[in-house]
Amino acid sequence: MKKIIFTGGSGRFGRVFKKFNSNKKNIYYPSSSIFDITNSKKMERYIKKIKPKFIIHTAALSRPMQIHENNIEKSISINIIGTSKIVKLCKKYKIKLIYFSTNYVYPLKKGSYKEDHPLLPFNNYGWSKLGGECAVQMLKNSLILRICMTERPFLHEYAYTNVKTNFMFHDDLVKVFFKLINKKGIINVGGPAQSVYNFAIKSNKKVKKKILKGKKNSLPLNSTMKISKFRKVS
């Protein structure tokens, strides 16, 4: 089987992916000390050793969102420059790159965004992921997944009734992931468009309703995407 390097194996999605695919011996989950995405020499050394045909790049600086406002240097180094370094190595060694991006690259005002919609990130996290996308777009042998997902079960005590999104659970993406791996371009990935509350109540019957108020919200009220391409594949 073709060898795969998976970055971010210790992350929230990575742990679910690793558990679900524990029987697959062709997938390698190097630690950040071995495959440091800010260090091209370390990554190249590992790539030469494994000789992968694919790199699934999920490693990123994400939560808390505020860190991208308070420490832009770290956000840039990991999400933009780190991804760019991986792209250059994928080009050099003819490796297919699957990049995990986010729906936060869209304007997030009206919702129902298609893959070719003009982009305008909602916050610095979105900008950092779009910066990574810019490098990945230059690599023809690549796939960008703009994903909206979260942990199972819904972890929070409250869920917003007036915030619409495309949440899906990590394990739901894991189950269909290998149907996507040979695709190229950009695919929006998520579940049906609905309020966060309607999504949450299905896995956590104790979750309580809440309304997001304020003109300068920390969350977008409508971050929904069109997911028809994803549905056709999955």
RAGIMO-V940663 format. One record per pair of residues at least 12 apart in sequence whose C-alpha atoms are under 10 Angstrom apart, sorted by the first residue. I is the first residue (numbers start at 1). J is the second residue. D is the distance in Angstrom with one decimal. If there is no record, write none. Layout:
BEGIN
i:I j:J d:D
i:I j:J d:D
END
This chain:
BEGIN
i:1 j:24 d:9.2
i:1 j:25 d:8.7
i:1 j:26 d:6.3
i:1 j:27 d:9.5
i:1 j:53 d:9.7
i:2 j:26 d:6.6
i:2 j:27 d:8.7
i:2 j:51 d:9.3
i:2 j:52 d:6.9
i:2 j:53 d:5.9
i:2 j:54 d:7.7
i:3 j:24 d:10.0
i:3 j:25 d:8.6
i:3 j:26 d:4.8
i:3 j:27 d:6.0
i:3 j:28 d:7.7
i:3 j:50 d:7.4
i:3 j:51 d:7.1
i:3 j:52 d:4.5
i:3 j:53 d:5.6
i:3 j:54 d:6.7
i:3 j:55 d:8.8
i:4 j:25 d:9.5
i:4 j:26 d:6.2
i:4 j:27 d:4.7
i:4 j:28 d:6.1
i:4 j:29 d:8.7
i:4 j:50 d:8.5
i:4 j:51 d:8.6
i:4 j:52 d:5.2
i:4 j:53 d:6.1
i:4 j:54 d:4.8
i:4 j:55 d:5.7
i:4 j:56 d:7.2
i:4 j:95 d:9.5
i:4 j:96 d:9.4
i:4 j:97 d:9.9
i:5 j:26 d:8.6
i:5 j:27 d:5.9
i:5 j:28 d:4.9
i:5 j:29 d:6.2
i:5 j:30 d:7.5
i:5 j:35 d:9.6
i:5 j:46 d:9.4
i:5 j:47 d:8.3
i:5 j:50 d:8.1
i:5 j:51 d:9.1
i:5 j:52 d:6.4
i:5 j:53 d:8.4
i:5 j:54 d:6.4
i:5 j:55 d:4.8
i:5 j:56 d:6.2
i:5 j:57 d:8.2
i:5 j:97 d:9.8
i:6 j:18 d:9.2
i:6 j:27 d:6.9
i:6 j:28 d:6.0
i:6 j:29 d:5.2
i:6 j:30 d:7.3
i:6 j:31 d:9.8
i:6 j:35 d:9.9
i:6 j:54 d:8.5
i:6 j:55 d:5.9
i:6 j:56 d:4.8
i:6 j:57 d:6.2
i:6 j:58 d:7.3
i:6 j:59 d:8.5
i:6 j:98 d:9.6
i:7 j:28 d:8.6
i:7 j:29 d:6.4
i:7 j:30 d:6.9
i:7 j:31 d:8.0
i:7 j:32 d:8.0
i:7 j:35 d:7.8
i:7 j:36 d:9.2
i:7 j:37 d:8.5
i:7 j:55 d:7.5
i:7 j:56 d:6.3
i:7 j:57 d:5.0
i:7 j:58 d:5.5
i:7 j:59 d:5.2
i:7 j:60 d:8.9
i:8 j:29 d:7.6
i:8 j:30 d:8.3
i:8 j:31 d:7.9
i:8 j:32 d:7.7
i:8 j:35 d:9.7
i:8 j:37 d:9.9
i:8 j:56 d:8.9
i:8 j:57 d:7.1
i:8 j:58 d:5.2
i:8 j:59 d:3.9
i:8 j:60 d:7.3
i:9 j:28 d:8.9
i:9 j:29 d:5.5
i:9 j:30 d:7.4
i:9 j:31 d:7.5
i:9 j:32 d:9.0
i:9 j:56 d:9.9
i:9 j:57 d:9.6
i:9 j:58 d:7.9
i:9 j:59 d:7.7
i:10 j:29 d:8.4
i:10 j:30 d:9.3
i:10 j:31 d:7.8
i:10 j:32 d:9.0
i:10 j:59 d:8.8
i:11 j:58 d:8.3
i:11 j:59 d:7.4
i:11 j:60 d:8.9
i:12 j:58 d:10.0
i:12 j:150 d:8.7
i:12 j:151 d:7.5
i:12 j:170 d:8.2
i:13 j:58 d:8.1
i:13 j:59 d:9.7
i:13 j:149 d:9.0
i:13 j:150 d:8.4
i:13 j:151 d:8.0
i:13 j:169 d:9.3
i:13 j:170 d:5.8
i:13 j:171 d:8.1
i:13 j:173 d:9.3
i:13 j:174 d:8.5
i:14 j:29 d:8.9
i:14 j:58 d:7.5
i:14 j:59 d:8.6
i:14 j:170 d:9.0
i:14 j:174 d:9.5
i:15 j:170 d:9.6
i:16 j:151 d:9.3
i:16 j:170 d:6.8
i:16 j:171 d:6.3
i:16 j:172 d:10.0
i:16 j:173 d:9.8
i:16 j:174 d:7.5
i:17 j:170 d:8.0
i:17 j:171 d:7.3
i:17 j:173 d:8.9
i:17 j:174 d:5.8
i:17 j:175 d:8.7
i:17 j:177 d:9.3
i:18 j:174 d:9.3
i:19 j:171 d:9.8
i:19 j:174 d:9.9
i:20 j:171 d:8.0
i:20 j:174 d:7.3
i:20 j:175 d:8.0
i:21 j:174 d:8.6
i:21 j:175 d:9.4
i:26 j:50 d:9.7
i:26 j:52 d:9.0
i:27 j:50 d:10.0
i:27 j:52 d:9.0
i:27 j:54 d:9.4
i:27 j:55 d:9.6
i:27 j:56 d:9.7
i:28 j:50 d:8.4
i:28 j:52 d:9.1
i:28 j:55 d:9.6
i:29 j:56 d:10.0
i:30 j:43 d:9.8
i:30 j:46 d:8.6
i:32 j:59 d:8.8
i:34 j:46 d:7.4
i:35 j:47 d:8.9
i:36 j:59 d:9.8
i:36 j:78 d:9.6
i:36 j:82 d:8.5
i:37 j:57 d:9.7
i:37 j:59 d:8.2
i:37 j:60 d:9.3
i:37 j:77 d:9.1
i:37 j:78 d:7.0
i:37 j:79 d:9.2
i:37 j:81 d:8.5
i:37 j:82 d:4.9
i:37 j:83 d:7.1
i:37 j:84 d:9.2
i:37 j:85 d:7.2
i:37 j:86 d:7.0
i:38 j:77 d:6.8
i:38 j:78 d:6.4
i:38 j:79 d:9.4
i:38 j:80 d:9.8
i:38 j:81 d:7.1
i:38 j:82 d:4.8
i:38 j:83 d:8.4
i:38 j:84 d:9.4
i:38 j:85 d:7.3
i:38 j:86 d:9.0
i:39 j:81 d:10.0
i:39 j:82 d:7.8
i:39 j:85 d:8.0
i:39 j:86 d:9.5
i:40 j:82 d:8.5
i:40 j:84 d:9.9
i:40 j:85 d:6.2
i:40 j:86 d:7.6
i:40 j:88 d:9.1
i:40 j:89 d:8.0
i:41 j:85 d:9.9
i:41 j:89 d:9.9
i:43 j:85 d:8.9
i:43 j:86 d:7.9
i:43 j:89 d:8.2
i:44 j:85 d:9.8
i:44 j:86 d:9.0
i:44 j:89 d:6.9
i:44 j:90 d:9.6
i:44 j:92 d:9.8
i:44 j:93 d:9.3
i:47 j:89 d:8.5
i:47 j:90 d:9.3
i:47 j:93 d:8.4
i:47 j:95 d:9.6
i:48 j:93 d:8.7
i:51 j:93 d:8.4
i:51 j:94 d:10.0
i:51 j:95 d:8.8
i:52 j:90 d:9.6
i:52 j:93 d:8.9
i:52 j:94 d:9.2
i:52 j:95 d:6.8
i:52 j:96 d:8.8
i:53 j:90 d:9.1
i:53 j:93 d:8.8
i:53 j:94 d:7.5
i:53 j:95 d:5.0
i:53 j:96 d:6.1
i:53 j:97 d:8.8
i:54 j:90 d:8.6
i:54 j:94 d:9.1
i:54 j:95 d:5.4
i:54 j:96 d:4.6
i:54 j:97 d:5.9
i:54 j:98 d:7.5
i:54 j:141 d:9.8
i:54 j:142 d:9.4
i:54 j:181 d:8.7
i:54 j:182 d:9.7
i:55 j:86 d:8.7
i:55 j:87 d:9.7
i:55 j:90 d:8.0
i:55 j:95 d:6.9
i:55 j:96 d:6.3
i:55 j:97 d:5.0
i:55 j:98 d:6.2
i:55 j:99 d:8.4
i:55 j:142 d:9.6
i:56 j:96 d:8.5
i:56 j:97 d:6.1
i:56 j:98 d:4.8
i:56 j:99 d:6.3
i:56 j:100 d:7.9
i:56 j:143 d:9.5
i:56 j:181 d:8.9
i:57 j:83 d:8.1
i:57 j:86 d:8.5
i:57 j:97 d:7.2
i:57 j:98 d:6.0
i:57 j:99 d:5.0
i:57 j:100 d:6.2
i:57 j:101 d:9.3
i:57 j:144 d:9.9
i:58 j:83 d:9.9
i:58 j:98 d:8.5
i:58 j:99 d:6.6
i:58 j:100 d:5.3
i:58 j:101 d:8.2
i:59 j:78 d:8.5
i:59 j:79 d:8.3
i:59 j:82 d:9.4
i:59 j:83 d:9.0
i:59 j:99 d:9.3
i:59 j:100 d:8.4
i:60 j:75 d:8.6
i:60 j:78 d:6.3
i:60 j:79 d:5.6
i:60 j:80 d:9.3
i:60 j:82 d:8.8
i:60 j:83 d:8.8
i:60 j:100 d:8.8
i:60 j:101 d:9.4
i:60 j:128 d:9.5
i:60 j:129 d:8.6
i:60 j:132 d:10.0
i:61 j:74 d:8.1
i:61 j:75 d:6.3
i:61 j:76 d:9.3
i:61 j:77 d:9.5
i:61 j:78 d:6.5
i:61 j:79 d:6.4
i:61 j:125 d:8.3
i:61 j:128 d:9.0
i:61 j:129 d:9.3
i:62 j:75 d:8.5
i:62 j:79 d:8.9
i:62 j:125 d:6.9
i:62 j:126 d:9.6
i:62 j:128 d:9.5
i:62 j:129 d:9.3
i:63 j:125 d:8.9
i:64 j:125 d:9.6
i:65 j:123 d:8.5
i:65 j:124 d:8.1
i:65 j:125 d:6.5
i:65 j:126 d:9.6
i:65 j:218 d:9.2
i:66 j:123 d:9.5
i:66 j:124 d:8.7
i:66 j:125 d:8.6
i:66 j:218 d:9.6
i:67 j:124 d:9.1
i:67 j:125 d:8.6
i:68 j:123 d:8.4
i:68 j:124 d:5.5
i:68 j:125 d:5.7
i:68 j:126 d:9.3
i:68 j:127 d:9.3
i:68 j:128 d:8.1
i:69 j:123 d:8.3
i:69 j:124 d:6.2
i:69 j:125 d:8.1
i:70 j:124 d:9.8
i:72 j:124 d:8.0
i:72 j:125 d:9.4
i:72 j:128 d:8.9
i:75 j:124 d:8.4
i:75 j:125 d:7.6
i:75 j:127 d:9.5
i:75 j:128 d:6.4
i:75 j:129 d:9.2
i:76 j:124 d:9.7
i:76 j:125 d:9.6
i:76 j:127 d:9.3
i:76 j:128 d:6.2
i:76 j:129 d:9.2
i:76 j:131 d:8.3
i:76 j:132 d:9.2
i:77 j:128 d:9.3
i:78 j:128 d:8.7
i:78 j:129 d:9.8
i:78 j:132 d:9.2
i:79 j:101 d:9.8
i:79 j:125 d:8.8
i:79 j:127 d:9.3
i:79 j:128 d:5.6
i:79 j:129 d:6.0
i:79 j:130 d:8.9
i:79 j:131 d:7.4
i:79 j:132 d:6.0
i:79 j:133 d:9.5
i:80 j:127 d:9.0
i:80 j:128 d:5.8
i:80 j:129 d:6.9
i:80 j:130 d:8.0
i:80 j:131 d:5.1
i:80 j:132 d:4.5
i:80 j:133 d:8.3
i:80 j:134 d:8.7
i:80 j:135 d:8.1
i:81 j:128 d:9.4
i:81 j:131 d:8.3
i:81 j:132 d:7.4
i:81 j:135 d:9.0
i:82 j:132 d:8.1
i:83 j:99 d:8.6
i:83 j:129 d:9.1
i:83 j:131 d:8.6
i:83 j:132 d:5.4
i:83 j:133 d:8.3
i:83 j:134 d:9.6
i:83 j:135 d:7.3
i:83 j:136 d:7.8
i:84 j:131 d:8.7
i:84 j:132 d:6.5
i:84 j:133 d:8.9
i:84 j:134 d:8.6
i:84 j:135 d:5.4
i:84 j:136 d:7.3
i:84 j:138 d:9.9
i:85 j:132 d:9.9
i:85 j:135 d:8.9
i:86 j:132 d:9.9
i:86 j:135 d:9.2
i:86 j:136 d:8.9
i:87 j:99 d:9.7
i:87 j:132 d:9.2
i:87 j:135 d:6.6
i:87 j:136 d:6.1
i:87 j:137 d:9.3
i:87 j:138 d:8.4
i:87 j:139 d:6.8
i:87 j:141 d:9.9
i:87 j:142 d:9.1
i:88 j:135 d:8.7
i:88 j:136 d:9.2
i:88 j:138 d:9.7
i:88 j:139 d:8.4
i:90 j:136 d:9.8
i:90 j:139 d:8.1
i:90 j:141 d:8.7
i:90 j:142 d:9.2
i:91 j:138 d:9.6
i:91 j:139 d:6.8
i:91 j:140 d:8.9
i:91 j:141 d:8.3
i:91 j:142 d:10.0
i:94 j:139 d:9.9
i:94 j:141 d:8.1
i:95 j:139 d:9.8
i:95 j:141 d:7.5
i:95 j:142 d:8.7
i:96 j:139 d:8.8
i:96 j:140 d:8.8
i:96 j:141 d:5.2
i:96 j:142 d:5.5
i:96 j:143 d:8.0
i:96 j:181 d:9.0
i:96 j:182 d:8.7
i:96 j:184 d:9.2
i:97 j:136 d:7.8
i:97 j:139 d:8.2
i:97 j:140 d:9.3
i:97 j:141 d:6.7
i:97 j:142 d:4.7
i:97 j:143 d:6.3
i:97 j:144 d:8.4
i:97 j:181 d:9.2
i:97 j:184 d:9.3
i:98 j:136 d:8.8
i:98 j:141 d:8.9
i:98 j:142 d:5.8
i:98 j:143 d:4.7
i:98 j:144 d:6.0
i:98 j:145 d:7.4
i:98 j:180 d:9.3
i:98 j:181 d:7.2
i:98 j:182 d:9.2
i:98 j:183 d:9.2
i:98 j:184 d:8.6
i:98 j:185 d:9.7
i:98 j:186 d:9.9
i:99 j:129 d:9.7
i:99 j:132 d:8.5
i:99 j:133 d:7.8
i:99 j:136 d:7.4
i:99 j:137 d:10.0
i:99 j:142 d:7.6
i:99 j:143 d:6.2
i:99 j:144 d:4.9
i:99 j:145 d:6.2
i:99 j:146 d:8.6
i:99 j:186 d:9.6
i:100 j:129 d:8.6
i:100 j:132 d:9.5
i:100 j:133 d:9.0
i:100 j:143 d:8.7
i:100 j:144 d:6.3
i:100 j:145 d:5.2
i:100 j:146 d:6.5
i:100 j:147 d:6.9
i:100 j:189 d:9.9
i:101 j:126 d:8.7
i:101 j:128 d:9.6
i:101 j:129 d:5.9
i:101 j:130 d:7.5
i:101 j:132 d:8.1
i:101 j:133 d:7.3
i:101 j:144 d:6.5
i:101 j:145 d:5.6
i:101 j:146 d:4.6
i:101 j:147 d:6.1
i:101 j:148 d:9.0
i:101 j:186 d:9.7
i:101 j:187 d:9.9
i:101 j:188 d:9.3
i:101 j:189 d:9.7
i:102 j:121 d:9.7
i:102 j:125 d:9.1
i:102 j:126 d:7.1
i:102 j:129 d:7.0
i:102 j:130 d:8.4
i:102 j:133 d:9.9
i:102 j:144 d:9.3
i:102 j:145 d:7.3
i:102 j:146 d:4.3
i:102 j:147 d:4.7
i:102 j:148 d:6.3
i:102 j:149 d:9.1
i:102 j:188 d:8.6
i:102 j:189 d:8.8
i:103 j:115 d:9.8
i:103 j:119 d:9.9
i:103 j:121 d:8.7
i:103 j:122 d:9.4
i:103 j:126 d:7.9
i:103 j:129 d:9.6
i:103 j:130 d:9.9
i:103 j:145 d:9.1
i:103 j:146 d:5.3
i:103 j:147 d:5.8
i:103 j:148 d:6.1
i:103 j:149 d:9.8
i:103 j:165 d:9.3
i:103 j:166 d:9.0
i:103 j:188 d:7.6
i:103 j:189 d:8.6
i:103 j:190 d:9.2
i:103 j:223 d:6.9
i:103 j:224 d:7.9
i:103 j:225 d:7.4
i:104 j:119 d:9.2
i:104 j:120 d:8.5
i:104 j:121 d:5.6
i:104 j:122 d:5.8
i:104 j:123 d:7.5
i:104 j:124 d:9.4
i:104 j:125 d:7.6
i:104 j:126 d:4.8
i:104 j:127 d:8.2
i:104 j:128 d:10.0
i:104 j:129 d:8.3
i:104 j:130 d:8.7
i:104 j:146 d:8.4
i:104 j:147 d:8.9
i:104 j:148 d:8.7
i:104 j:220 d:8.9
i:104 j:223 d:7.4
i:104 j:224 d:9.9
i:105 j:118 d:9.3
i:105 j:119 d:5.9
i:105 j:120 d:6.0
i:105 j:121 d:4.1
i:105 j:122 d:6.7
i:105 j:123 d:8.5
i:105 j:124 d:9.6
i:105 j:125 d:8.6
i:105 j:126 d:4.8
i:105 j:127 d:6.7
i:105 j:128 d:9.0
i:105 j:129 d:7.2
i:105 j:130 d:6.0
i:105 j:131 d:9.6
i:105 j:133 d:9.5
i:105 j:146 d:8.2
i:105 j:223 d:9.8
i:106 j:118 d:7.3
i:106 j:119 d:4.8
i:106 j:120 d:5.2
i:106 j:121 d:5.3
i:106 j:122 d:6.9
i:106 j:126 d:8.1
i:106 j:127 d:9.8
i:106 j:130 d:9.4
i:106 j:146 d:9.6
i:106 j:223 d:7.7
i:106 j:224 d:9.4
i:106 j:225 d:8.9
i:107 j:119 d:6.1
i:107 j:120 d:4.6
i:107 j:121 d:5.6
i:107 j:122 d:5.8
i:107 j:123 d:9.5
i:107 j:126 d:9.7
i:107 j:220 d:9.0
i:107 j:222 d:9.5
i:107 j:223 d:8.1
i:108 j:120 d:8.3
i:108 j:121 d:7.8
i:108 j:122 d:6.5
i:108 j:165 d:9.7
i:108 j:219 d:9.3
i:108 j:220 d:5.9
i:108 j:221 d:7.4
i:108 j:222 d:5.7
i:108 j:223 d:4.7
i:108 j:224 d:7.6
i:108 j:225 d:9.2
i:109 j:122 d:9.0
i:109 j:220 d:7.0
i:109 j:221 d:7.0
i:109 j:222 d:5.7
i:109 j:223 d:7.0
i:109 j:224 d:9.2
i:110 j:220 d:9.7
i:110 j:221 d:8.6
i:110 j:222 d:6.1
i:110 j:223 d:7.6
i:110 j:224 d:8.2
i:110 j:225 d:9.9
i:111 j:164 d:8.3
i:111 j:165 d:8.3
i:111 j:193 d:9.2
i:111 j:220 d:9.6
i:111 j:221 d:8.7
i:111 j:222 d:5.1
i:111 j:223 d:5.2
i:111 j:224 d:4.6
i:111 j:225 d:6.2
i:111 j:226 d:8.5
i:112 j:165 d:9.4
i:112 j:166 d:9.8
i:112 j:193 d:8.4
i:112 j:222 d:8.4
i:112 j:223 d:7.6
i:112 j:224 d:5.0
i:112 j:225 d:4.3
i:112 j:226 d:5.1
i:112 j:227 d:8.8
i:113 j:188 d:8.8
i:113 j:223 d:8.1
i:113 j:224 d:6.5
i:113 j:225 d:4.4
i:113 j:226 d:5.5
i:113 j:227 d:8.8
i:114 j:186 d:9.9
i:114 j:187 d:8.9
i:114 j:188 d:7.5
i:114 j:224 d:9.5
i:114 j:225 d:6.1
i:114 j:226 d:5.2
i:114 j:227 d:7.7
i:114 j:228 d:8.9
i:114 j:229 d:9.4
i:115 j:145 d:9.8
i:115 j:146 d:8.5
i:115 j:185 d:9.4
i:115 j:186 d:6.4
i:115 j:187 d:6.5
i:115 j:188 d:6.4
i:115 j:225 d:8.3
i:115 j:226 d:7.8
i:115 j:227 d:8.8
i:115 j:229 d:9.0
i:116 j:186 d:8.6
i:116 j:187 d:9.9
i:117 j:225 d:9.9
i:122 j:218 d:9.5
i:122 j:219 d:8.7
i:122 j:220 d:7.6
i:122 j:223 d:9.5
i:123 j:218 d:9.1
i:123 j:219 d:9.5
i:123 j:220 d:9.8
i:129 j:146 d:9.6
i:132 j:144 d:9.9
i:133 j:145 d:9.7
i:133 j:146 d:9.7
i:133 j:186 d:9.8
i:136 j:185 d:9.6
i:137 j:185 d:7.9
i:137 j:186 d:9.1
i:139 j:185 d:9.8
i:140 j:184 d:8.0
i:140 j:185 d:8.2
i:141 j:182 d:9.6
i:141 j:183 d:9.2
i:141 j:184 d:6.8
i:141 j:185 d:8.5
i:142 j:181 d:9.4
i:142 j:182 d:9.0
i:142 j:183 d:8.1
i:142 j:184 d:5.5
i:142 j:185 d:6.5
i:142 j:186 d:8.8
i:143 j:180 d:8.7
i:143 j:181 d:7.8
i:143 j:182 d:8.3
i:143 j:183 d:6.4
i:143 j:184 d:4.5
i:143 j:185 d:5.0
i:143 j:186 d:5.9
i:143 j:187 d:7.8
i:144 j:183 d:9.4
i:144 j:184 d:7.5
i:144 j:185 d:6.1
i:144 j:186 d:4.7
i:144 j:187 d:6.4
i:144 j:188 d:8.5
i:144 j:189 d:9.9
i:145 j:180 d:9.2
i:145 j:184 d:9.7
i:145 j:185 d:8.6
i:145 j:186 d:5.9
i:145 j:187 d:5.1
i:145 j:188 d:5.9
i:145 j:189 d:6.3
i:145 j:190 d:9.8
i:145 j:230 d:9.5
i:146 j:186 d:7.3
i:146 j:187 d:6.2
i:146 j:188 d:4.8
i:146 j:189 d:5.8
i:146 j:190 d:8.4
i:146 j:225 d:9.2
i:146 j:227 d:10.0
i:147 j:166 d:8.7
i:147 j:167 d:8.6
i:147 j:168 d:8.9
i:147 j:173 d:9.4
i:147 j:187 d:8.5
i:147 j:188 d:6.2
i:147 j:189 d:4.7
i:147 j:190 d:6.0
i:147 j:191 d:9.6
i:147 j:225 d:9.5
i:148 j:165 d:7.7
i:148 j:166 d:5.9
i:148 j:167 d:5.2
i:148 j:168 d:6.5
i:148 j:169 d:8.7
i:148 j:170 d:9.4
i:148 j:173 d:10.0
i:148 j:188 d:8.4
i:148 j:189 d:6.4
i:148 j:190 d:5.2
i:148 j:191 d:7.9
i:148 j:223 d:9.1
i:148 j:224 d:8.9
i:148 j:225 d:9.1
i:149 j:165 d:9.6
i:149 j:166 d:7.6
i:149 j:167 d:4.9
i:149 j:168 d:4.6
i:149 j:169 d:5.4
i:149 j:170 d:6.0
i:149 j:171 d:9.4
i:149 j:172 d:9.1
i:149 j:173 d:8.2
i:149 j:189 d:8.4
i:149 j:190 d:6.5
i:149 j:191 d:8.3
i:150 j:167 d:6.6
i:150 j:168 d:6.3
i:150 j:169 d:5.1
i:150 j:170 d:5.9
i:150 j:171 d:9.3
i:151 j:167 d:9.7
i:151 j:168 d:8.5
i:151 j:169 d:5.6
i:151 j:170 d:5.9
i:151 j:171 d:8.3
i:152 j:168 d:9.0
i:152 j:169 d:5.8
i:152 j:170 d:7.1
i:152 j:171 d:7.8
i:152 j:172 d:9.6
i:152 j:200 d:9.4
i:152 j:203 d:7.4
i:152 j:204 d:9.1
i:153 j:169 d:8.1
i:153 j:200 d:8.0
i:153 j:201 d:9.6
i:153 j:202 d:9.0
i:153 j:203 d:5.5
i:153 j:204 d:6.4
i:154 j:169 d:8.8
i:154 j:196 d:9.8
i:154 j:197 d:9.8
i:154 j:199 d:8.6
i:154 j:200 d:5.5
i:154 j:201 d:8.1
i:154 j:202 d:8.8
i:154 j:203 d:6.3
i:154 j:204 d:6.0
i:154 j:205 d:9.6
i:154 j:207 d:8.3
i:155 j:200 d:8.7
i:155 j:203 d:9.5
i:155 j:204 d:8.0
i:155 j:207 d:8.8
i:156 j:200 d:8.7
i:156 j:204 d:9.0
i:156 j:206 d:9.7
i:156 j:207 d:7.1
i:156 j:208 d:9.0
i:157 j:200 d:9.8
i:157 j:204 d:9.0
i:157 j:206 d:7.5
i:157 j:207 d:5.2
i:157 j:208 d:6.2
i:157 j:209 d:8.9
i:157 j:210 d:9.7
i:158 j:196 d:9.5
i:158 j:197 d:7.9
i:158 j:200 d:8.9
i:158 j:201 d:9.8
i:158 j:206 d:8.8
i:158 j:207 d:5.4
i:158 j:208 d:4.6
i:158 j:209 d:5.7
i:158 j:210 d:6.0
i:158 j:211 d:9.3
i:159 j:195 d:8.6
i:159 j:196 d:5.8
i:159 j:197 d:4.7
i:159 j:198 d:8.4
i:159 j:199 d:8.8
i:159 j:200 d:6.8
i:159 j:201 d:8.4
i:159 j:207 d:6.6
i:159 j:208 d:6.2
i:159 j:209 d:5.5
i:159 j:210 d:5.7
i:159 j:211 d:8.1
i:159 j:212 d:9.2
i:160 j:195 d:7.0
i:160 j:196 d:5.5
i:160 j:197 d:5.3
i:160 j:198 d:8.8
i:160 j:199 d:9.9
i:160 j:200 d:9.3
i:160 j:207 d:10.0
i:160 j:208 d:8.6
i:160 j:209 d:6.0
i:160 j:210 d:4.7
i:160 j:211 d:5.2
i:160 j:212 d:6.2
i:160 j:213 d:9.9
i:160 j:221 d:9.4
i:161 j:194 d:9.2
i:161 j:195 d:5.5
i:161 j:196 d:6.2
i:161 j:197 d:5.2
i:161 j:198 d:7.4
i:161 j:199 d:9.8
i:161 j:208 d:9.6
i:161 j:209 d:6.3
i:161 j:210 d:6.1
i:161 j:211 d:5.8
i:161 j:212 d:7.9
i:161 j:221 d:9.8
i:162 j:194 d:9.5
i:162 j:195 d:6.3
i:162 j:196 d:7.8
i:162 j:197 d:8.4
i:162 j:209 d:9.6
i:162 j:210 d:8.2
i:162 j:211 d:5.9
i:162 j:212 d:6.6
i:162 j:213 d:9.1
i:162 j:220 d:10.0
i:162 j:221 d:6.6
i:162 j:222 d:8.5
i:163 j:194 d:8.2
i:163 j:195 d:5.4
i:163 j:196 d:6.0
i:163 j:197 d:8.2
i:163 j:210 d:9.7
i:163 j:211 d:8.0
i:163 j:212 d:7.2
i:163 j:219 d:8.0
i:163 j:220 d:7.1
i:163 j:221 d:4.5
i:163 j:222 d:6.0
i:163 j:223 d:8.1
i:163 j:224 d:9.6
i:164 j:192 d:10.0
i:164 j:193 d:6.6
i:164 j:194 d:5.2
i:164 j:195 d:4.2
i:164 j:196 d:6.0
i:164 j:197 d:8.9
i:164 j:198 d:9.4
i:164 j:199 d:9.5
i:164 j:220 d:8.3
i:164 j:221 d:6.0
i:164 j:222 d:4.8
i:164 j:223 d:6.3
i:164 j:224 d:6.4
i:165 j:190 d:8.7
i:165 j:191 d:8.5
i:165 j:192 d:8.1
i:165 j:193 d:5.5
i:165 j:194 d:5.8
i:165 j:195 d:6.2
i:165 j:196 d:6.6
i:165 j:199 d:9.0
i:165 j:220 d:8.9
i:165 j:221 d:8.1
i:165 j:222 d:6.1
i:165 j:223 d:5.0
i:165 j:224 d:4.6
i:165 j:225 d:7.7
i:166 j:188 d:9.7
i:166 j:189 d:8.2
i:166 j:190 d:5.1
i:166 j:191 d:4.8
i:166 j:192 d:5.5
i:166 j:193 d:4.8
i:166 j:194 d:6.6
i:166 j:195 d:8.4
i:166 j:196 d:8.5
i:166 j:199 d:8.8
i:166 j:222 d:9.5
i:166 j:223 d:7.5
i:166 j:224 d:5.5
i:166 j:225 d:6.8
i:166 j:226 d:9.0
i:166 j:227 d:8.8
i:167 j:189 d:9.1
i:167 j:190 d:5.7
i:167 j:191 d:5.4
i:167 j:192 d:7.5
i:167 j:193 d:7.8
i:167 j:194 d:8.2
i:167 j:195 d:9.1
i:167 j:196 d:7.6
i:167 j:199 d:7.1
i:167 j:200 d:9.1
i:167 j:223 d:9.9
i:167 j:224 d:9.0
i:168 j:189 d:8.6
i:168 j:190 d:5.3
i:168 j:191 d:4.9
i:168 j:192 d:8.1
i:168 j:193 d:9.9
i:168 j:199 d:8.3
i:169 j:190 d:8.6
i:169 j:191 d:8.5
i:169 j:199 d:9.9
i:170 j:190 d:9.9
i:172 j:190 d:9.3
i:172 j:191 d:9.1
i:173 j:189 d:8.2
i:173 j:190 d:8.1
i:173 j:191 d:9.4
i:173 j:234 d:9.1
i:175 j:234 d:9.2
i:176 j:230 d:9.9
i:176 j:233 d:8.7
i:176 j:234 d:5.8
i:177 j:233 d:9.7
i:177 j:234 d:7.9
i:178 j:233 d:10.0
i:178 j:234 d:9.1
i:179 j:230 d:9.7
i:179 j:233 d:6.4
i:179 j:234 d:6.2
i:180 j:230 d:8.3
i:180 j:233 d:6.7
i:180 j:234 d:7.4
i:183 j:233 d:9.0
i:186 j:229 d:9.2
i:186 j:230 d:9.8
i:187 j:226 d:9.5
i:187 j:227 d:7.7
i:187 j:228 d:9.0
i:187 j:229 d:6.4
i:187 j:230 d:6.2
i:187 j:231 d:10.0
i:187 j:233 d:9.7
i:188 j:224 d:9.9
i:188 j:225 d:6.8
i:188 j:226 d:6.9
i:188 j:227 d:5.5
i:188 j:228 d:8.3
i:188 j:229 d:7.2
i:188 j:230 d:6.4
i:188 j:231 d:9.6
i:189 j:225 d:8.3
i:189 j:226 d:8.8
i:189 j:227 d:6.2
i:189 j:228 d:9.2
i:189 j:229 d:8.5
i:189 j:230 d:5.9
i:189 j:231 d:8.6
i:189 j:234 d:9.8
i:190 j:224 d:9.0
i:190 j:225 d:8.0
i:190 j:226 d:9.0
i:190 j:227 d:6.8
i:190 j:230 d:8.0
i:190 j:231 d:9.2
i:191 j:224 d:9.5
i:191 j:225 d:9.3
i:191 j:226 d:9.8
i:191 j:227 d:7.8
i:191 j:230 d:9.5
i:191 j:231 d:9.2
i:192 j:224 d:8.7
i:192 j:225 d:9.0
i:192 j:226 d:9.0
i:192 j:227 d:8.1
i:193 j:222 d:9.3
i:193 j:223 d:8.9
i:193 j:224 d:5.8
i:193 j:225 d:7.5
i:193 j:226 d:8.5
i:193 j:227 d:9.1
i:194 j:222 d:9.4
i:194 j:224 d:8.1
i:195 j:221 d:9.3
i:195 j:222 d:8.9
i:195 j:224 d:9.7
i:196 j:209 d:9.5
i:196 j:210 d:9.8
i:197 j:209 d:6.5
i:197 j:210 d:8.1
i:197 j:211 d:9.7
END
